[in-house]
């Protein structure tokens, strides 16, 4: 499958929920420490072509597609802002909105798949914020974590429920109708960098940590994980449940690999890809095509491939 070279270091990659041949990539200059950023919107085919690109004054750490408008992308920026881009408008008209409330870097963003006008942002200022596309200010700020919040993820079936993953070693479950978090998972002994909900069982959540492990939890009985997935050699940067298979999830790590897991079988590691030559920090699975995967990393490359094939094969 094809490969795309980005001028900056890759940070995040997301398949469009509307079109099977569209992917968005977040990138940051100088490994995200200092410098500019760029958002690439890529068209998949025999080769990968760039449909649009948007430059930012600061690195782009994450992005997500709108669930209600096929041309909207929300980006999480290193200056703490969220920027909304509309692909139907020329670059000069973008971003159509810049939301700047977070006091530190914005690291995570996630669109609600049930209430399709809402999205979350996770920041190094220890908070999560709730936004709607049409409002210039956040709806609510969730402040309980004691350290950076790296990831926030909506429950795929419940419009008011989300999870957050933090450097304070906890994951928290929230209901936007409640004043505080409804559950605290002391999930790891080291920082938690990512979390995601199972797409078929709305009580199952996965957490990924600096401790090199992924843990799978049932929130109905969260004292002990239902699975611990070991196999990465360094911190696990992102975890993502399959949109097609109940017990399958993908992960990427600072060990430069992408791993595929089935947490319900004894030999849970079912695939490992070592095509990146630097930290692998972005991974996604297509909602349209079963087994189609994408990854990006600090080697400035974006790969799209079918599970079971070599990502580097032409």
Buried (B, 14 or more C-beta within 10 A) or exposed (E): BBBBEBEBBBBBBBBBBBEBBBBBBBBBBEBBEEBBBBBBBBBBEEEBEEBBBBEBEBBBBBBBBBBBBBBBBBBBBBBBBBBBBBBEEEEEEBBEBBBEBBEBBBBBBBBBBBBBBBBBBBBBBBBBBBBEBEEEEBEEBBEBBEBBBBBBBBBBBBBBBBBBBBBBBBBBBBBBEEEEBEBBBEBBEEBBBBBBBBBBBBBBBBBBBBBBBBBBBBBEEBEEBEBEBEBBEEBBBBBBBBBBBBBBBBBBBBBBBBBBBBBEEEEBBEBEBEBBEBBBBBBBBBBBBEBBBBBBBBBBBBBBBBBEEEBEEE
